[in-house]
Each structure stands twice: as structure tokens, then as C-alpha cells.
Amino acid sequence: MRKLNKTLALATIYQGWHNDLEENNENHPAYNSANGEFYVDIVANLLWVQDGLCAYSEQFLYDKAELVAENWAEGRYAKGKFEFYGNLEHYDESLKGNKAWLWSNLFVVQTDINNKKGTKPVMYALKPDADDYNPFSLLEYDFVEHKFLPNRNINFAEQARILHDINVLGLNFKPLTQVRRDVINTLIEEIQLKKKSLQEARASLREYFTAFEMTISNLNIV
């Protein structure tokens, strides 16, 4: 799960509306999914800052090139509704009532992961836009099983919190784990057989970046 710099540089009309609600401590309108006034703008801005990837699993969801600034006009996504793999997700479901459109609580995630997470509570041990979030200090990657684990150098209590959020956020959701394994193993084999350099392998990768970087580190590939 990559660290995200979650800026609202594109959906500026939503940003102004959102900030007015927060400054006046007002409840948000009820969440009505794709029928929300700023739903498309929020999703488009999120997919832009997420590089078109699921915020949790890093699975590819949408081509970021479709979301460039030229496709926005006066703070709105000018091309209207679009299809993408995934859902708009509330990181902390307890905020979905009165803070349904809170920018800091929203991500775009792969649909199956969103459904599996449901209303399960998070422990805020892993939040990709948190100031102190660093996957390389909080997580390890088992490159045999292709699963994320808590960093063993962290105290046991914090490891338990991290493991809870690994499970809730679907980082080891088995169908995606199998796809991630195939993608990474193929690239590692190509590097080891000298069919690709590490630089070329990195350039060809479009998803699962954190798992790949942890794997090459584990295998001492330079």
C-alpha cells in the first residue's frame, strides 16, 4: 500500500463546498453514491492522486492519462461519468453518517476489497495518506507466499494493530494475492534470466509497486 499525497488540486469546486461544511461544523448530505453532486469529481481527483491504482491493494483501476488537467474545467471533471474498476470507499465507516463526503476519509478501491471490508472498523495503523505512514517501516512482504506482514521490528501491540488493518483493508485478499504473485514472479524471472534489467522491469510495472520493491530488496537485486 503506497503512501499517497492526497491533494485536491483538480476538484476545486468540491473542495470549496467541502471546506465550507467543515468550517461551519455542518453535517454532510447523506451518502448516495454515484448520485452525489461531486461524486465524479471526487473519484477522478482520487484516481489521479492514486495513479489510477486501488488505494489499498495497488491493483490497476483506471488510466491516469484520462484524468489530466486538460480534462477539467473550472474545478469540475469535464468529461462526465466514466467507468472504472472500483468503488468510492470510506476508510472509517463510522464517519459515513455525518461526514459522508469528508475528503480525508475517501479513497477509490477495488470493488471486491470494498465489499469484503464492508463496515469493519479500522485501527488507523495503516492509512495511506497519513503524515507518518511509511509502508517500508510498517510492513514486510513475504515473497514466497506474496503476503504483507507487520514489520517484525515493531512492538507486538503495534504489530497486532497493523495485522488487523492488513486484514480489514484486504492487502492479502487471496484472489488479488494470486495475481500479484504472478505479476511479480514473472518480472523477477525476467530479471534473473537477464531478459530485463531492473530499470526496465520497473518501467514495465503498472501495479503492485510496493510489493515489487520489497521483493527485490529481499532478494538483493540491484
Contacts in CASP RR format, 6 or more apart in sequence:
PFRMAT RR
TARGET T0000
AUTHOR 0000-0000-0000
METHOD contacts of the structure
MODEL  1
MRKLNKTLALATIYQGWHNDLEENNENHPAYNSANGEFYVDIVANLLWVQ
DGLCAYSEQFLYDKAELVAENWAEGRYAKGKFEFYGNLEHYDESLKGNKA
WLWSNLFVVQTDINNKKGTKPVMYALKPDADDYNPFSLLEYDFVEHKFLP
NRNINFAEQARILHDINVLGLNFKPLTQVRRDVINTLIEEIQLKKKSLQE
ARASLREYFTAFEMTISNLNIV
1 55 0 8 1.000
1 56 0 8 1.000
1 57 0 8 1.000
1 58 0 8 1.000
1 126 0 8 1.000
1 128 0 8 1.000
1 135 0 8 1.000
1 139 0 8 1.000
1 148 0 8 1.000
1 169 0 8 1.000
1 171 0 8 1.000
1 210 0 8 1.000
2 51 0 8 1.000
2 53 0 8 1.000
2 58 0 8 1.000
2 128 0 8 1.000
2 135 0 8 1.000
2 209 0 8 1.000
2 210 0 8 1.000
3 128 0 8 1.000
3 129 0 8 1.000
3 133 0 8 1.000
3 134 0 8 1.000
3 135 0 8 1.000
4 49 0 8 1.000
4 50 0 8 1.000
4 55 0 8 1.000
4 128 0 8 1.000
4 129 0 8 1.000
5 49 0 8 1.000
5 129 0 8 1.000
6 46 0 8 1.000
6 49 0 8 1.000
6 103 0 8 1.000
6 104 0 8 1.000
6 128 0 8 1.000
6 129 0 8 1.000
7 49 0 8 1.000
8 14 0 8 1.000
8 15 0 8 1.000
8 18 0 8 1.000
8 45 0 8 1.000
8 103 0 8 1.000
9 45 0 8 1.000
10 41 0 8 1.000
10 44 0 8 1.000
10 45 0 8 1.000
10 48 0 8 1.000
10 67 0 8 1.000
10 69 0 8 1.000
10 72 0 8 1.000
10 75 0 8 1.000
10 77 0 8 1.000
11 38 0 8 1.000
11 41 0 8 1.000
11 42 0 8 1.000
11 44 0 8 1.000
11 45 0 8 1.000
11 75 0 8 1.000
11 76 0 8 1.000
11 77 0 8 1.000
12 75 0 8 1.000
13 38 0 8 1.000
13 41 0 8 1.000
13 74 0 8 1.000
13 75 0 8 1.000
13 76 0 8 1.000
14 38 0 8 1.000
14 41 0 8 1.000
14 42 0 8 1.000
14 45 0 8 1.000
14 75 0 8 1.000
14 101 0 8 1.000
15 103 0 8 1.000
17 37 0 8 1.000
17 38 0 8 1.000
18 101 0 8 1.000
18 102 0 8 1.000
18 103 0 8 1.000
20 26 0 8 1.000
21 27 0 8 1.000
21 28 0 8 1.000
21 101 0 8 1.000
22 102 0 8 1.000
27 97 0 8 1.000
27 98 0 8 1.000
27 99 0 8 1.000
28 97 0 8 1.000
28 98 0 8 1.000
28 99 0 8 1.000
28 100 0 8 1.000
28 101 0 8 1.000
28 102 0 8 1.000
29 36 0 8 1.000
29 100 0 8 1.000
29 101 0 8 1.000
30 97 0 8 1.000
30 100 0 8 1.000
31 90 0 8 1.000
31 96 0 8 1.000
31 97 0 8 1.000
31 100 0 8 1.000
31 101 0 8 1.000
33 39 0 8 1.000
33 88 0 8 1.000
34 40 0 8 1.000
34 81 0 8 1.000
38 101 0 8 1.000
39 88 0 8 1.000
40 77 0 8 1.000
40 80 0 8 1.000
40 81 0 8 1.000
40 82 0 8 1.000
41 75 0 8 1.000
41 76 0 8 1.000
41 77 0 8 1.000
42 88 0 8 1.000
42 101 0 8 1.000
42 103 0 8 1.000
42 106 0 8 1.000
43 84 0 8 1.000
43 88 0 8 1.000
43 108 0 8 1.000
44 67 0 8 1.000
44 72 0 8 1.000
44 77 0 8 1.000
44 82 0 8 1.000
45 67 0 8 1.000
45 77 0 8 1.000
46 55 0 8 1.000
46 88 0 8 1.000
46 106 0 8 1.000
46 107 0 8 1.000
46 108 0 8 1.000
47 61 0 8 1.000
47 62 0 8 1.000
47 64 0 8 1.000
47 67 0 8 1.000
47 84 0 8 1.000
47 108 0 8 1.000
48 64 0 8 1.000
48 67 0 8 1.000
50 61 0 8 1.000
50 107 0 8 1.000
50 108 0 8 1.000
51 64 0 8 1.000
52 60 0 8 1.000
52 61 0 8 1.000
52 62 0 8 1.000
52 63 0 8 1.000
52 64 0 8 1.000
52 67 0 8 1.000
52 108 0 8 1.000
53 59 0 8 1.000
53 60 0 8 1.000
53 61 0 8 1.000
53 207 0 8 1.000
54 61 0 8 1.000
54 86 0 8 1.000
54 108 0 8 1.000
54 109 0 8 1.000
54 110 0 8 1.000
54 113 0 8 1.000
55 89 0 8 1.000
55 107 0 8 1.000
55 108 0 8 1.000
55 109 0 8 1.000
55 128 0 8 1.000
56 107 0 8 1.000
56 109 0 8 1.000
56 110 0 8 1.000
56 113 0 8 1.000
56 128 0 8 1.000
56 169 0 8 1.000
56 170 0 8 1.000
56 171 0 8 1.000
57 109 0 8 1.000
57 110 0 8 1.000
57 113 0 8 1.000
57 170 0 8 1.000
57 171 0 8 1.000
57 173 0 8 1.000
57 176 0 8 1.000
57 180 0 8 1.000
58 207 0 8 1.000
58 208 0 8 1.000
58 209 0 8 1.000
58 210 0 8 1.000
58 211 0 8 1.000
59 85 0 8 1.000
59 110 0 8 1.000
59 176 0 8 1.000
59 179 0 8 1.000
59 207 0 8 1.000
59 208 0 8 1.000
60 85 0 8 1.000
60 206 0 8 1.000
60 207 0 8 1.000
61 84 0 8 1.000
61 85 0 8 1.000
61 86 0 8 1.000
61 108 0 8 1.000
61 110 0 8 1.000
62 82 0 8 1.000
62 84 0 8 1.000
62 85 0 8 1.000
66 79 0 8 1.000
66 82 0 8 1.000
67 77 0 8 1.000
71 77 0 8 1.000
71 78 0 8 1.000
71 79 0 8 1.000
72 78 0 8 1.000
84 108 0 8 1.000
85 110 0 8 1.000
85 111 0 8 1.000
86 108 0 8 1.000
86 109 0 8 1.000
86 110 0 8 1.000
86 111 0 8 1.000
86 114 0 8 1.000
87 108 0 8 1.000
87 109 0 8 1.000
87 111 0 8 1.000
87 114 0 8 1.000
88 106 0 8 1.000
88 107 0 8 1.000
88 108 0 8 1.000
89 106 0 8 1.000
89 107 0 8 1.000
89 108 0 8 1.000
89 109 0 8 1.000
89 114 0 8 1.000
89 117 0 8 1.000
90 96 0 8 1.000
90 100 0 8 1.000
90 105 0 8 1.000
90 106 0 8 1.000
91 105 0 8 1.000
91 106 0 8 1.000
91 107 0 8 1.000
91 122 0 8 1.000
91 127 0 8 1.000
92 105 0 8 1.000
92 121 0 8 1.000
92 122 0 8 1.000
92 124 0 8 1.000
93 118 0 8 1.000
93 119 0 8 1.000
93 120 0 8 1.000
93 121 0 8 1.000
94 121 0 8 1.000
95 102 0 8 1.000
95 105 0 8 1.000
99 105 0 8 1.000
104 129 0 8 1.000
107 128 0 8 1.000
109 117 0 8 1.000
110 176 0 8 1.000
112 173 0 8 1.000
112 175 0 8 1.000
112 176 0 8 1.000
113 169 0 8 1.000
113 170 0 8 1.000
113 173 0 8 1.000
113 176 0 8 1.000
116 170 0 8 1.000
116 173 0 8 1.000
117 168 0 8 1.000
117 169 0 8 1.000
117 170 0 8 1.000
120 168 0 8 1.000
121 168 0 8 1.000
122 164 0 8 1.000
122 165 0 8 1.000
122 168 0 8 1.000
122 169 0 8 1.000
123 161 0 8 1.000
123 164 0 8 1.000
123 165 0 8 1.000
124 130 0 8 1.000
124 165 0 8 1.000
125 138 0 8 1.000
125 158 0 8 1.000
125 161 0 8 1.000
125 162 0 8 1.000
125 164 0 8 1.000
125 165 0 8 1.000
126 133 0 8 1.000
126 138 0 8 1.000
126 139 0 8 1.000
126 162 0 8 1.000
126 165 0 8 1.000
126 166 0 8 1.000
126 169 0 8 1.000
126 171 0 8 1.000
127 133 0 8 1.000
135 210 0 8 1.000
136 210 0 8 1.000
136 213 0 8 1.000
136 214 0 8 1.000
137 151 0 8 1.000
138 150 0 8 1.000
138 151 0 8 1.000
138 154 0 8 1.000
138 162 0 8 1.000
139 148 0 8 1.000
139 149 0 8 1.000
139 150 0 8 1.000
139 151 0 8 1.000
139 162 0 8 1.000
139 166 0 8 1.000
139 210 0 8 1.000
139 214 0 8 1.000
140 148 0 8 1.000
140 149 0 8 1.000
140 150 0 8 1.000
140 151 0 8 1.000
140 152 0 8 1.000
140 214 0 8 1.000
141 147 0 8 1.000
141 148 0 8 1.000
141 149 0 8 1.000
141 210 0 8 1.000
141 211 0 8 1.000
141 214 0 8 1.000
141 215 0 8 1.000
141 218 0 8 1.000
142 148 0 8 1.000
142 149 0 8 1.000
143 184 0 8 1.000
143 214 0 8 1.000
143 215 0 8 1.000
143 218 0 8 1.000
143 219 0 8 1.000
145 177 0 8 1.000
146 177 0 8 1.000
146 178 0 8 1.000
146 180 0 8 1.000
146 181 0 8 1.000
146 184 0 8 1.000
146 211 0 8 1.000
147 171 0 8 1.000
147 172 0 8 1.000
147 177 0 8 1.000
148 166 0 8 1.000
148 171 0 8 1.000
148 172 0 8 1.000
148 211 0 8 1.000
149 163 0 8 1.000
149 166 0 8 1.000
150 158 0 8 1.000
150 159 0 8 1.000
150 160 0 8 1.000
150 162 0 8 1.000
150 163 0 8 1.000
150 166 0 8 1.000
151 159 0 8 1.000
151 162 0 8 1.000
152 159 0 8 1.000
154 162 0 8 1.000
166 172 0 8 1.000
170 176 0 8 1.000
180 208 0 8 1.000
180 211 0 8 1.000
183 205 0 8 1.000
183 207 0 8 1.000
183 208 0 8 1.000
184 208 0 8 1.000
184 211 0 8 1.000
184 212 0 8 1.000
184 215 0 8 1.000
187 196 0 8 1.000
187 201 0 8 1.000
187 204 0 8 1.000
187 205 0 8 1.000
187 212 0 8 1.000
188 215 0 8 1.000
188 216 0 8 1.000
188 219 0 8 1.000
188 221 0 8 1.000
190 196 0 8 1.000
190 201 0 8 1.000
191 197 0 8 1.000
191 198 0 8 1.000
191 201 0 8 1.000
191 216 0 8 1.000
191 221 0 8 1.000
192 221 0 8 1.000
196 204 0 8 1.000
198 216 0 8 1.000
198 221 0 8 1.000
198 222 0 8 1.000
201 212 0 8 1.000
202 212 0 8 1.000
205 212 0 8 1.000
END
